[in-house]
Amino acid sequence: MSQEQFRYDDYIQQAKLTPGGHLHIGRGGFTLHLGRSRLSGYDRETVKTACIAAGVPVIDSRNVPLDLAAKLAVSGPMIAVNSDPDPRPWHAFAYAPLGVVAAAYRSAGAEVFNIEDEAFDETMFPALSDGSPKAIIAGWLDYVRNADF
């Protein structure tokens, strides 16, 4: 078997061309969302650097407190990749636009790259007296799950 380094270039290009395609990096590795597929692995920094350089949206949630990262991953909506987002309300089994979910991760402390500021839908964040990331994410989840918008 060849010891040649695995090449991500084709996968990264596919992710860039896929609506909602993105790279998500967490404590357990990375997942590159492309087409109707996902590529997962542990070579986080190599893939992150290549995706940022190629213009692929990147969400790096390794700096998000574990309880908030778990809450977003388990309770929040999924990102619509290569399909239209579901209508609101968005719950754990619904698909939301990339900008909506990326804004939540960014508010929780994630590094986010290659997503235009106008794509971030921060109107979903209600005005909260407690501006802590924990309160912001709890308020966001309550808001996106509400059908009255």
N, CA, C and O atoms as a GROMACS GRO file, in nm:
protein
  596
    1MET      N    1   0.085  -0.119   0.000
    1MET     CA    2   0.000   0.000   0.000
    1MET      C    3   0.089   0.124   0.000
    1MET      O    4   0.189   0.129   0.071
    2SER      N    5   0.053   0.221  -0.077
    2SER     CA    6   0.130   0.343  -0.090
    2SER      C    7   0.121   0.428   0.037
    2SER      O    8   0.017   0.432   0.103
    3GLN      N    9   0.230   0.495   0.068
    3GLN     CA   10   0.233   0.585   0.184
    3GLN      C   11   0.205   0.730   0.140
    3GLN      O   12   0.227   0.824   0.216
    4GLU      N   13   0.158   0.745   0.018
    4GLU     CA   14   0.129   0.879  -0.034
    4GLU      C   15   0.021   0.945   0.051
    4GLU      O   16  -0.076   0.880   0.092
    5GLN      N   17   0.039   1.074   0.077
    5GLN     CA   18  -0.056   1.148   0.160
    5GLN      C   19  -0.193   1.154   0.091
    5GLN      O   20  -0.202   1.174  -0.030
    6PHE      N   21  -0.297   1.136   0.169
    6PHE     CA   22  -0.433   1.143   0.118
    6PHE      C   23  -0.459   1.283   0.065
    6PHE      O   24  -0.422   1.381   0.130
    7ARG      N   25  -0.521   1.294  -0.050
    7ARG     CA   26  -0.547   1.424  -0.113
    7ARG      C   27  -0.692   1.464  -0.091
    7ARG      O   28  -0.784   1.389  -0.123
    8TYR      N   29  -0.711   1.582  -0.038
    8TYR     CA   30  -0.844   1.634  -0.010
    8TYR      C   31  -0.895   1.729  -0.117
    8TYR      O   32  -1.011   1.770  -0.113
    9ASP      N   33  -0.811   1.765  -0.214
    9ASP     CA   34  -0.844   1.872  -0.309
    9ASP      C   35  -0.977   1.852  -0.380
    9ASP      O   36  -1.057   1.945  -0.388
   10ASP      N   37  -1.003   1.734  -0.432
   10ASP     CA   38  -1.128   1.709  -0.505
   10ASP      C   39  -1.249   1.722  -0.413
   10ASP      O   40  -1.352   1.777  -0.453
   11TYR      N   41  -1.237   1.672  -0.291
   11TYR     CA   42  -1.347   1.680  -0.196
   11TYR      C   43  -1.374   1.825  -0.155
   11TYR      O   44  -1.489   1.866  -0.142
   12ILE      N   45  -1.268   1.901  -0.135
   12ILE     CA   46  -1.282   2.042  -0.097
   12ILE      C   47  -1.349   2.119  -0.210
   12ILE      O   48  -1.435   2.203  -0.184
   13GLN      N   49  -1.311   2.092  -0.333
   13GLN     CA   50  -1.374   2.159  -0.448
   13GLN      C   51  -1.522   2.124  -0.456
   13GLN      O   52  -1.606   2.210  -0.484
   14GLN      N   53  -1.556   1.998  -0.432
   14GLN     CA   54  -1.697   1.957  -0.432
   14GLN      C   55  -1.775   2.029  -0.322
   14GLN      O   56  -1.888   2.072  -0.345
   15ALA      N   57  -1.715   2.042  -0.204
   15ALA     CA   58  -1.781   2.111  -0.093
   15ALA      C   59  -1.804   2.258  -0.128
   15ALA      O   60  -1.909   2.314  -0.096
   16LYS      N   61  -1.707   2.319  -0.194
   16LYS     CA   62  -1.720   2.460  -0.233
   16LYS      C   63  -1.836   2.480  -0.330
   16LYS      O   64  -1.904   2.582  -0.326
   17LEU      N   65  -1.858   2.383  -0.417
   17LEU     CA   66  -1.963   2.394  -0.519
   17LEU      C   67  -2.101   2.348  -0.469
   17LEU      O   68  -2.200   2.368  -0.538
   18THR      N   69  -2.107   2.289  -0.351
   18THR     CA   70  -2.232   2.237  -0.296
   18THR      C   71  -2.303   2.345  -0.215
   18THR      O   72  -2.242   2.403  -0.126
   19PRO      N   73  -2.430   2.374  -0.244
   19PRO     CA   74  -2.505   2.468  -0.159
   19PRO      C   75  -2.508   2.416  -0.014
   19PRO      O   76  -2.552   2.304   0.011
   20GLY      N   77  -2.461   2.498   0.078
   20GLY     CA   78  -2.455   2.457   0.218
   20GLY      C   79  -2.332   2.373   0.251
   20GLY      O   80  -2.314   2.335   0.367
   21GLY      N   81  -2.249   2.343   0.152
   21GLY     CA   82  -2.127   2.266   0.177
   21GLY      C   83  -2.037   2.340   0.273
   21GLY      O   84  -2.022   2.462   0.263
   22HIS      N   85  -1.977   2.268   0.365
   22HIS     CA   86  -1.893   2.332   0.466
   22HIS      C   87  -1.807   2.229   0.537
   22HIS      O   88  -1.825   2.108   0.521
   23LEU      N   89  -1.712   2.279   0.614
   23LEU     CA   90  -1.628   2.196   0.700
   23LEU      C   91  -1.664   2.227   0.844
   23LEU      O   92  -1.665   2.343   0.884
   24HIS      N   93  -1.694   2.123   0.921
   24HIS     CA   94  -1.717   2.141   1.065
   24HIS      C   95  -1.607   2.066   1.138
   24HIS      O   96  -1.584   1.947   1.115
   25ILE      N   97  -1.540   2.138   1.228
   25ILE     CA   98  -1.433   2.078   1.308
   25ILE      C   99  -1.477   2.080   1.453
   25ILE      O  100  -1.520   2.183   1.506
   26GLY      N  101  -1.464   1.966   1.517
   26GLY     CA  102  -1.496   1.954   1.659
   26GLY      C  103  -1.386   1.881   1.732
   26GLY      O  104  -1.281   1.852   1.675
   27ARG      N  105  -1.412   1.852   1.857
   27ARG     CA  106  -1.311   1.785   1.939
   27ARG      C  107  -1.275   1.646   1.886
   27ARG      O  108  -1.163   1.599   1.908
   28GLY      N  109  -1.367   1.581   1.819
   28GLY     CA  110  -1.345   1.445   1.773
   28GLY      C  111  -1.294   1.433   1.631
   28GLY      O  112  -1.280   1.321   1.581
   29GLY      N  113  -1.266   1.543   1.565
   29GLY     CA  114  -1.218   1.537   1.428
   29GLY      C  115  -1.291   1.637   1.340
   29GLY      O  116  -1.344   1.737   1.388
   30PHE      N  117  -1.293   1.609   1.210
   30PHE     CA  118  -1.360   1.700   1.117
   30PHE      C  119  -1.461   1.623   1.034
   30PHE      O  120  -1.451   1.501   1.017
   31THR      N  121  -1.559   1.697   0.981
   31THR     CA  122  -1.651   1.644   0.882
   31THR      C  123  -1.665   1.747   0.772
   31THR      O  124  -1.701   1.862   0.797
   32LEU      N  125  -1.635   1.705   0.650
   32LEU     CA  126  -1.651   1.789   0.532
   32LEU      C  127  -1.781   1.748   0.466
   32LEU      O  128  -1.796   1.634   0.423
   33HIS      N  129  -1.876   1.842   0.456
   33HIS     CA  130  -2.008   1.816   0.400
   33HIS      C  131  -2.006   1.857   0.253
   33HIS      O  132  -1.982   1.974   0.222
   34LEU      N  133  -2.032   1.763   0.162
   34LEU     CA  134  -2.026   1.790   0.019
   34LEU      C  135  -2.127   1.704  -0.053
   34LEU      O  136  -2.146   1.588  -0.019
   35GLY      N  137  -2.191   1.761  -0.153
   35GLY     CA  138  -2.290   1.685  -0.231
   35GLY      C  139  -2.388   1.615  -0.139
   35GLY      O  140  -2.448   1.678  -0.052
   36ARG      N  141  -2.404   1.488  -0.158
   36ARG     CA  142  -2.488   1.405  -0.070
   36ARG      C  143  -2.400   1.318   0.019
   36ARG      O  144  -2.443   1.212   0.066
   37SER      N  145  -2.276   1.362   0.041
   37SER     CA  146  -2.179   1.281   0.114
   37SER      C  147  -2.115   1.361   0.226
   37SER      O  148  -2.131   1.483   0.237
   38ARG      N  149  -2.042   1.288   0.309
   38ARG     CA  150  -1.961   1.348   0.414
   38ARG      C  151  -1.828   1.274   0.418
   38ARG      O  152  -1.822   1.153   0.399
   39LEU      N  153  -1.723   1.350   0.442
   39LEU     CA  154  -1.590   1.292   0.459
   39LEU      C  155  -1.543   1.330   0.598
   39LEU      O  156  -1.535   1.448   0.630
   40SER      N  157  -1.513   1.232   0.680
   40SER     CA  158  -1.469   1.257   0.816
   40SER      C  159  -1.326   1.209   0.835
   40SER      O  160  -1.279   1.119   0.765
   41GLY      N  161  -1.257   1.272   0.930
   41GLY     CA  162  -1.120   1.231   0.960
   41GLY      C  163  -1.065   1.309   1.078
   41GLY      O  164  -1.138   1.378   1.148
   42TYR      N  165  -0.935   1.295   1.097
   42TYR     CA  166  -0.870   1.354   1.214
   42TYR      C  167  -0.760   1.452   1.176
   42TYR      O  168  -0.697   1.509   1.265
   43ASP      N  169  -0.736   1.473   1.050
   43ASP     CA  170  -0.631   1.563   1.002
   43ASP      C  171  -0.685   1.706   0.999
   43ASP      O  172  -0.688   1.771   0.894
   44ARG      N  173  -0.728   1.754   1.117
   44ARG     CA  174  -0.805   1.878   1.126
   44ARG      C  175  -0.735   2.000   1.070
   44ARG      O  176  -0.793   2.073   0.990
   45GLU      N  177  -0.611   2.025   1.111
   45GLU     CA  178  -0.544   2.149   1.071
   45GLU      C  179  -0.514   2.152   0.922
   45GLU      O  180  -0.525   2.257   0.858
   46THR      N  181  -0.475   2.039   0.865
   46THR     CA  182  -0.447   2.033   0.721
   46THR      C  183  -0.573   2.065   0.641
   46THR      O  184  -0.570   2.145   0.548
   47VAL      N  185  -0.684   2.002   0.677
   47VAL     CA  186  -0.809   2.023   0.605
   47VAL      C  187  -0.862   2.164   0.629
   47VAL      O  188  -0.912   2.228   0.536
   48LYS      N  189  -0.852   2.213   0.752
   48LYS     CA  190  -0.899   2.348   0.784
   48LYS      C  191  -0.824   2.452   0.699
   48LYS      O  192  -0.886   2.539   0.639
   49THR      N  193  -0.692   2.442   0.695
   49THR     CA  194  -0.612   2.536   0.618
   49THR      C  195  -0.648   2.531   0.470
   49THR      O  196  -0.661   2.636   0.406
   50ALA      N  197  -0.663   2.412   0.417
   50ALA     CA  198  -0.696   2.397   0.274
   50ALA      C  199  -0.836   2.451   0.244
   50ALA      O  200  -0.856   2.515   0.141
   51CYS      N  201  -0.932   2.426   0.332
   51CYS     CA  202  -1.069   2.474   0.310
   51CYS      C  203  -1.076   2.626   0.318
   51CYS      O  204  -1.143   2.690   0.237
   52ILE      N  205  -1.008   2.685   0.416
   52ILE     CA  206  -1.008   2.831   0.427
   52ILE      C  207  -0.947   2.892   0.301
   52ILE      O  208  -1.001   2.989   0.247
   53ALA      N  209  -0.835   2.837   0.256
   53ALA     CA  210  -0.770   2.889   0.135
   53ALA      C  211  -0.858   2.875   0.011
   53ALA      O  212  -0.854   2.959  -0.078
   54ALA      N  213  -0.938   2.769   0.006
   54ALA     CA  214  -1.026   2.744  -0.110
   54ALA      C  215  -1.157   2.822  -0.103
   54ALA      O  216  -1.230   2.827  -0.202
   55GLY      N  217  -1.186   2.883   0.011
   55GLY     CA  218  -1.311   2.958   0.025
   55GLY      C  219  -1.429   2.876   0.074
   55GLY      O  220  -1.542   2.922   0.065
   56VAL      N  221  -1.404   2.757   0.125
   56VAL     CA  222  -1.512   2.673   0.179
   56VAL      C  223  -1.550   2.725   0.318
   56VAL      O  224  -1.461   2.754   0.398
   57PRO      N  225  -1.679   2.739   0.349
   57PRO     CA  226  -1.718   2.779   0.484
   57PRO      C  227  -1.666   2.679   0.588
   57PRO      O  228  -1.675   2.558   0.569
   58VAL      N  229  -1.613   2.733   0.698
   58VAL     CA  230  -1.555   2.651   0.804
   58VAL      C  231  -1.614   2.694   0.938
   58VAL      O  232  -1.618   2.812   0.969
   59ILE      N  233  -1.658   2.596   1.017
   59ILE     CA  234  -1.702   2.618   1.155
   59ILE      C  235  -1.612   2.532   1.242
   59ILE      O  236  -1.616   2.409   1.233
   60ASP      N  237  -1.530   2.596   1.326
   60ASP     CA  238  -1.440   2.524   1.416
   60ASP      C  239  -1.491   2.544   1.558
   60ASP      O  240  -1.472   2.651   1.618
   61SER      N  241  -1.556   2.442   1.612
   61SER     CA  242  -1.620   2.454   1.743
   61SER      C  243  -1.537   2.398   1.857
   61SER      O  244  -1.590   2.374   1.965
   62ARG      N  245  -1.408   2.377   1.836
   62ARG     CA  246  -1.324   2.322   1.943
   62ARG      C  247  -1.313   2.416   2.062
   62ARG      O  248  -1.288   2.370   2.174
   63ASN      N  249  -1.330   2.547   2.042
   63ASN     CA  250  -1.321   2.642   2.153
   63ASN      C  251  -1.454   2.666   2.222
   63ASN      O  252  -1.460   2.738   2.322
   64VAL      N  253  -1.561   2.607   2.173
   64VAL     CA  254  -1.693   2.623   2.234
   64VAL      C  255  -1.697   2.535   2.359
   64VAL      O  256  -1.656   2.419   2.354
   65PRO      N  257  -1.748   2.588   2.472
   65PRO     CA  258  -1.761   2.503   2.590
   65PRO      C  259  -1.837   2.375   2.555
   65PRO      O  260  -1.934   2.378   2.480
   66LEU      N  261  -1.792   2.265   2.611
   66LEU     CA  262  -1.845   2.134   2.575
   66LEU      C  263  -1.997   2.126   2.590
   66LEU      O  264  -2.064   2.067   2.505
   67ASP      N  265  -2.052   2.183   2.698
   67ASP     CA  266  -2.197   2.175   2.717
   67ASP      C  267  -2.273   2.249   2.607
   67ASP      O  268  -2.379   2.204   2.564
   68LEU      N  269  -2.218   2.364   2.561
   68LEU     CA  270  -2.286   2.438   2.454
   68LEU      C  271  -2.270   2.367   2.319
   68LEU      O  272  -2.364   2.361   2.240
   69ALA      N  273  -2.151   2.313   2.293
   69ALA     CA  274  -2.131   2.240   2.168
   69ALA      C  275  -2.225   2.120   2.161
   69ALA      O  276  -2.283   2.092   2.056
   70ALA      N  277  -2.240   2.050   2.272
   70ALA     CA  278  -2.330   1.934   2.275
   70ALA      C  279  -2.475   1.978   2.256
   70ALA      O  280  -2.551   1.913   2.184
   71LYS      N  281  -2.513   2.088   2.320
   71LYS     CA  282  -2.651   2.137   2.308
   71LYS      C  283  -2.682   2.177   2.163
   71LYS      O  284  -2.789   2.144   2.111
   72LEU      N  285  -2.589   2.246   2.099
   72LEU     CA  286  -2.610   2.286   1.960
   72LEU      C  287  -2.617   2.164   1.868
   72LEU      O  288  -2.702   2.157   1.779
   73ALA      N  289  -2.528   2.069   1.890
   73ALA     CA  290  -2.522   1.951   1.803
   73ALA      C  291  -2.643   1.860   1.820
   73ALA      O  292  -2.692   1.803   1.723
   74VAL      N  293  -2.692   1.847   1.942
   74VAL     CA  294  -2.801   1.754   1.970
   74VAL      C  295  -2.938   1.820   1.959
   74VAL      O  296  -3.032   1.759   1.908
   75SER      N  297  -2.950   1.943   2.007
   75SER     CA  298  -3.081   2.009   2.014
   75SER      C  299  -3.107   2.105   1.899
   75SER      O  300  -3.223   2.132   1.866
   76GLY      N  301  -3.002   2.155   1.837
   76GLY     CA  302  -3.020   2.253   1.731
   76GLY      C  303  -3.049   2.188   1.598
   76GLY      O  304  -3.034   2.067   1.582
   77PRO      N  305  -3.091   2.269   1.499
   77PRO     CA  306  -3.117   2.214   1.366
   77PRO      C  307  -2.987   2.177   1.296
   77PRO      O  308  -2.880   2.225   1.332
   78MET      N  309  -2.999   2.092   1.196
   78MET     CA  310  -2.885   2.054   1.112
   78MET      C  311  -2.875   2.156   0.998
   78MET      O  312  -2.970   2.228   0.970
   79ILE      N  313  -2.760   2.160   0.934
   79ILE     CA  314  -2.740   2.251   0.822
   79ILE      C  315  -2.789   2.184   0.694
   79ILE      O  316  -2.755   2.069   0.665
   80ALA      N  317  -2.869   2.257   0.617
   80ALA     CA  318  -2.917   2.207   0.488
   80ALA      C  319  -2.801   2.206   0.390
   80ALA      O  320  -2.746   2.310   0.356
   81VAL      N  321  -2.763   2.087   0.345
   81VAL     CA  322  -2.653   2.071   0.250
   81VAL      C  323  -2.710   2.009   0.123
   81VAL      O  324  -2.766   1.899   0.125
   82ASN      N  325  -2.694   2.080   0.013
   82ASN     CA  326  -2.741   2.035  -0.118
   82ASN      C  327  -2.892   2.011  -0.121
   82ASN      O  328  -2.941   1.928  -0.197
   83SER      N  329  -2.964   2.085  -0.038
   83SER     CA  330  -3.110   2.077  -0.036
   83SER      C  331  -3.164   2.208   0.022
   83SER      O  332  -3.090   2.285   0.083
   84ASP      N  333  -3.291   2.230   0.003
   84ASP     CA  334  -3.352   2.350   0.058
   84ASP      C  335  -3.372   2.334   0.208
   84ASP      O  336  -3.399   2.224   0.256
   85PRO      N  337  -3.358   2.444   0.284
   85PRO     CA  338  -3.386   2.436   0.427
   85PRO      C  339  -3.534   2.406   0.451
   85PRO      O  340  -3.619   2.440   0.369
   86ASP      N  341  -3.562   2.343   0.563
   86ASP     CA  342  -3.701   2.321   0.603
   86ASP      C  343  -3.762   2.453   0.646
   86ASP      O  344  -3.689   2.544   0.686
   87PRO      N  345  -3.896   2.466   0.639
   87PRO     CA  346  -3.959   2.586   0.694
   87PRO      C  347  -3.948   2.584   0.847
   87PRO      O  348  -3.939   2.477   0.908
   88ARG      N  349  -3.950   2.702   0.907
   88ARG     CA  350  -3.949   2.708   1.053
   88ARG      C  351  -4.079   2.650   1.105
   88ARG      O  352  -4.179   2.653   1.033
   89PRO      N  353  -4.083   2.596   1.225
   89PRO     CA  354  -3.976   2.600   1.325
   89PRO      C  355  -3.869   2.496   1.296
   89PRO      O  356  -3.896   2.392   1.236
   90TRP      N  357  -3.746   2.525   1.340
   90TRP     CA  358  -3.635   2.433   1.324
   90TRP      C  359  -3.607   2.365   1.456
   90TRP      O  360  -3.592   2.430   1.559
   91HIS      N  361  -3.600   2.236   1.453
   91HIS     CA  362  -3.575   2.156   1.573
   91HIS      C  363  -3.460   2.062   1.542
   91HIS      O  364  -3.394   2.076   1.439
   92ALA      N  365  -3.435   1.967   1.628
   92ALA     CA  366  -3.319   1.879   1.612
   92ALA      C  367  -3.323   1.794   1.486
   92ALA      O  368  -3.218   1.750   1.439
   93PHE      N  369  -3.439   1.771   1.429
   93PHE     CA  370  -3.449   1.689   1.309
   93PHE      C  371  -3.483   1.772   1.185
   93PHE      O  372  -3.528   1.718   1.084
   94ALA      N  373  -3.460   1.903   1.193
   94ALA     CA  374  -3.490   1.993   1.082
   94ALA      C  375  -3.360   2.045   1.021
   94ALA      O  376  -3.254   2.041   1.083
   95TYR      N  377  -3.371   2.093   0.898
   95TYR     CA  378  -3.256   2.150   0.827
   95TYR      C  379  -3.275   2.300   0.814
   95TYR      O  380  -3.377   2.347   0.764
   96ALA      N  381  -3.176   2.377   0.860
   96ALA     CA  382  -3.178   2.523   0.857
   96ALA      C  383  -3.066   2.573   0.765
   96ALA      O  384  -2.975   2.497   0.732
   97PRO      N  385  -3.073   2.699   0.722
   97PRO     CA  386  -2.966   2.754   0.638
   97PRO      C  387  -2.832   2.756   0.713
   97PRO      O  388  -2.828   2.768   0.835
   98LEU      N  389  -2.724   2.745   0.638
   98LEU     CA  390  -2.589   2.747   0.694
   98LEU      C  391  -2.567   2.871   0.780
   98LEU      O  392  -2.511   2.860   0.890
   99GLY      N  393  -2.609   2.988   0.733
   99GLY     CA  394  -2.587   3.112   0.807
   99GLY      C  395  -2.654   3.116   0.943
   99GLY      O  396  -2.602   3.177   1.036
  100VAL      N  397  -2.769   3.052   0.956
  100VAL     CA  398  -2.841   3.048   1.084
  100VAL      C  399  -2.763   2.966   1.186
  100VAL      O  400  -2.741   3.010   1.299
  101VAL      N  401  -2.721   2.847   1.146
  101VAL     CA  402  -2.649   2.758   1.238
  101VAL      C  403  -2.509   2.813   1.266
  101VAL      O  404  -2.462   2.806   1.379
  102ALA      N  405  -2.443   2.868   1.164
  102ALA     CA  406  -2.310   2.925   1.184
  102ALA      C  407  -2.314   3.042   1.281
  102ALA      O  408  -2.223   3.059   1.362
  103ALA      N  409  -2.420   3.123   1.275
  103ALA     CA  410  -2.434   3.235   1.368
  103ALA      C  411  -2.445   3.186   1.512
  103ALA      O  412  -2.391   3.248   1.603
  104ALA      N  413  -2.516   3.076   1.532
  104ALA     CA  414  -2.528   3.020   1.667
  104ALA      C  415  -2.394   2.971   1.717
  104ALA      O  416  -2.356   2.998   1.832
  105TYR      N  417  -2.321   2.899   1.634
  105TYR     CA  418  -2.189   2.852   1.675
  105TYR      C  419  -2.095   2.969   1.702
  105TYR      O  420  -2.018   2.966   1.798
  106ARG      N  421  -2.100   3.071   1.617
  106ARG     CA  422  -2.014   3.189   1.638
  106ARG      C  423  -2.048   3.257   1.770
  106ARG      O  424  -1.958   3.300   1.842
  107SER      N  425  -2.176   3.268   1.802
  107SER     CA  426  -2.217   3.328   1.929
  107SER      C  427  -2.172   3.246   2.049
  107SER      O  428  -2.152   3.300   2.158
  108ALA      N  429  -2.156   3.115   2.029
  108ALA     CA  430  -2.111   3.028   2.137
  108ALA      C  431  -1.959   3.028   2.151
  108ALA      O  432  -1.906   2.972   2.247
  109GLY      N  433  -1.888   3.090   2.056
  109GLY     CA  434  -1.743   3.100   2.066
  109GLY      C  435  -1.664   3.029   1.959
  109GLY      O  436  -1.542   3.022   1.967
  110ALA      N  437  -1.732   2.975   1.858
  110ALA     CA  438  -1.662   2.903   1.750
  110ALA      C  439  -1.592   3.001   1.656
  110ALA      O  440  -1.634   3.116   1.641
  111GLU      N  441  -1.486   2.953   1.593
  111GLU     CA  442  -1.423   3.027   1.484
  111GLU      C  443  -1.501   2.994   1.357
  111GLU      O  444  -1.527   2.878   1.328
  112VAL      N  445  -1.536   3.097   1.282
  112VAL     CA  446  -1.612   3.077   1.159
  112VAL      C  447  -1.541   3.152   1.047
  112VAL      O  448  -1.506   3.270   1.062
  113PHE      N  449  -1.520   3.085   0.935
  113PHE     CA  450  -1.448   3.142   0.822
  113PHE      C  451  -1.530   3.126   0.694
  113PHE      O  452  -1.609   3.032   0.681
  114ASN      N  453  -1.510   3.220   0.602
  114ASN     CA  454  -1.564   3.213   0.465
  114ASN      C  455  -1.717   3.212   0.459
  114ASN      O  456  -1.775   3.152   0.369
  115ILE      N  457  -1.779   3.277   0.553
  115ILE     CA  458  -1.924   3.299   0.546
  115ILE      C  459  -1.942   3.449   0.550
  115ILE      O  460  -1.904   3.515   0.647
  116GLU      N  461  -2.002   3.503   0.445
  116GLU     CA  462  -2.021   3.648   0.436
  116GLU      C  463  -2.105   3.698   0.553
  116GLU      O  464  -2.196   3.629   0.598
  117ASP      N  465  -2.074   3.818   0.601
  117ASP     CA  466  -2.147   3.873   0.715
  117ASP      C  467  -2.297   3.877   0.690
  117ASP      O  468  -2.376   3.853   0.781
  118GLU      N  469  -2.337   3.908   0.566
  118GLU     CA  470  -2.481   3.916   0.537
  118GLU      C  471  -2.548   3.779   0.539
  118GLU      O  472  -2.670   3.770   0.546
  119ALA      N  473  -2.470   3.672   0.531
  119ALA     CA  474  -2.528   3.537   0.538
  119ALA      C  475  -2.561   3.496   0.681
  119ALA      O  476  -2.643   3.407   0.703
  120PHE      N  477  -2.496   3.560   0.779
  120PHE     CA  478  -2.526   3.529   0.919
  120PHE      C  479  -2.663   3.584   0.952
  120PHE      O  480  -2.688   3.704   0.942
  121ASP      N  481  -2.751   3.497   0.992
  121ASP     CA  482  -2.885   3.541   1.029
  121ASP      C  483  -2.890   3.553   1.181
  121ASP      O  484  -2.927   3.459   1.252
  122GLU      N  485  -2.852   3.670   1.229
  122GLU     CA  486  -2.850   3.692   1.373
  122GLU      C  487  -2.981   3.753   1.423
  122GLU      O  488  -2.993   3.786   1.541
  123THR      N  489  -3.079   3.769   1.333
  123THR     CA  490  -3.210   3.815   1.378
  123THR      C  491  -3.277   3.708   1.463
  123THR      O  492  -3.375   3.735   1.532
  124MET      N  493  -3.224   3.587   1.457
  124MET     CA  494  -3.281   3.477   1.534
  124MET      C  495  -3.246   3.486   1.682
  124MET      O  496  -3.300   3.411   1.763
  125PHE      N  497  -3.156   3.577   1.718
  125PHE     CA  498  -3.112   3.587   1.856
  125PHE      C  499  -3.197   3.691   1.928
  125PHE      O  500  -3.188   3.810   1.898
  126PRO      N  501  -3.280   3.648   2.022
  126PRO     CA  502  -3.362   3.743   2.096
  126PRO      C  503  -3.275   3.829   2.187
  126PRO      O  504  -3.166   3.788   2.226
  127ALA      N  505  -3.325   3.947   2.219
  127ALA     CA  506  -3.254   4.033   2.314
  127ALA      C  507  -3.261   3.968   2.452
  127ALA      O  508  -3.369   3.941   2.504
  128LEU      N  509  -3.146   3.943   2.509
  128LEU     CA  510  -3.139   3.876   2.638
  128LEU      C  511  -3.068   3.966   2.738
  128LEU      O  512  -2.970   4.032   2.704
  129SER      N  513  -3.118   3.969   2.860
  129SER     CA  514  -3.052   4.050   2.962
  129SER      C  515  -2.918   3.989   3.001
  129SER      O  516  -2.822   4.062   3.029
  130ASP      N  517  -2.910   3.857   3.003
  130ASP     CA  518  -2.785   3.787   3.033
  130ASP      C  519  -2.718   3.754   2.901
  130ASP      O  520  -2.766   3.668   2.827
  131GLY      N  521  -2.609   3.821   2.869
  131GLY     CA  522  -2.543   3.802   2.741
  131GLY      C  523  -2.443   3.690   2.738
  131GLY      O  524  -2.359   3.685   2.649
  132SER      N  525  -2.449   3.598   2.834
  132SER     CA  526  -2.354   3.487   2.835
  132SER      C  527  -2.383   3.394   2.717
  132SER      O  528  -2.497   3.383   2.674
  133PRO      N  529  -2.280   3.327   2.666
  133PRO     CA  530  -2.304   3.234   2.554
  133PRO      C  531  -2.410   3.129   2.588
  133PRO      O  532  -2.489   3.091   2.502
  134LYS      N  533  -2.412   3.083   2.711
  134LYS     CA  534  -2.510   2.980   2.750
  134LYS      C  535  -2.653   3.034   2.736
  134LYS      O  536  -2.740   2.965   2.684
  135ALA      N  537  -2.676   3.157   2.782
  135ALA     CA  538  -2.809   3.218   2.772
  135ALA      C  539  -2.844   3.248   2.626
  135ALA      O  540  -2.959   3.232   2.585
  136ILE      N  541  -2.745   3.292   2.550
  136ILE     CA  542  -2.770   3.324   2.409
  136ILE      C  543  -2.813   3.199   2.333
  136ILE      O  544  -2.909   3.204   2.256
  137ILE      N  545  -2.744   3.087   2.354
  137ILE     CA  546  -2.776   2.964   2.282
  137ILE      C  547  -2.911   2.910   2.327
  137ILE      O  548  -2.990   2.863   2.244
  138ALA      N  549  -2.940   2.916   2.457
  138ALA     CA  550  -3.071   2.870   2.507
  138ALA      C  551  -3.182   2.955   2.446
  138ALA      O  552  -3.285   2.900   2.403
  139GLY      N  553  -3.164   3.086   2.441
  139GLY     CA  554  -3.264   3.174   2.380
  139GLY      C  555  -3.279   3.149   2.232
  139GLY      O  556  -3.391   3.151   2.180
  140TRP      N  557  -3.168   3.125   2.162
  140TRP     CA  558  -3.172   3.097   2.019
  140TRP      C  559  -3.248   2.968   1.992
  140TRP      O  560  -3.332   2.964   1.901
  141LEU      N  561  -3.221   2.863   2.069
  141LEU     CA  562  -3.292   2.737   2.049
  141LEU      C  563  -3.441   2.753   2.073
  141LEU      O  564  -3.522   2.700   1.997
  142ASP      N  565  -3.478   2.827   2.177
  142ASP     CA  566  -3.621   2.852   2.201
  142ASP      C  567  -3.684   2.926   2.084
  142ASP      O  568  -3.795   2.895   2.042
  143TYR      N  569  -3.611   3.024   2.030
  143TYR     CA  570  -3.665   3.106   1.923
  143TYR      C  571  -3.682   3.028   1.793
  143TYR      O  572  -3.787   3.037   1.730
  144VAL      N  573  -3.580   2.952   1.752
  144VAL     CA  574  -3.590   2.882   1.623
  144VAL      C  575  -3.690   2.768   1.627
  144VAL      O  576  -3.738   2.723   1.523
  145ARG      N  577  -3.721   2.720   1.746
  145ARG     CA  578  -3.820   2.612   1.758
  145ARG      C  579  -3.963   2.666   1.759
  145ARG      O  580  -4.058   2.589   1.748
  146ASN      N  581  -3.978   2.797   1.770
  146ASN     CA  582  -4.109   2.859   1.779
  146ASN      C  583  -4.165   2.880   1.638
  146ASN      O  584  -4.098   2.936   1.552
  147ALA      N  585  -4.286   2.835   1.615
  147ALA     CA  586  -4.348   2.850   1.483
  147ALA      C  587  -4.397   2.992   1.458
  147ALA      O  588  -4.419   3.029   1.342
  148ASP      N  589  -4.415   3.071   1.562
  148ASP     CA  590  -4.463   3.209   1.547
  148ASP      C  591  -4.345   3.301   1.525
  148ASP      O  592  -4.276   3.339   1.620
  149PHE      N  593  -4.320   3.337   1.400
  149PHE     CA  594  -4.207   3.425   1.372
  149PHE      C  595  -4.251   3.545   1.295
  149PHE      O  596  -4.169   3.631   1.263
   0.00000   0.00000   0.00000
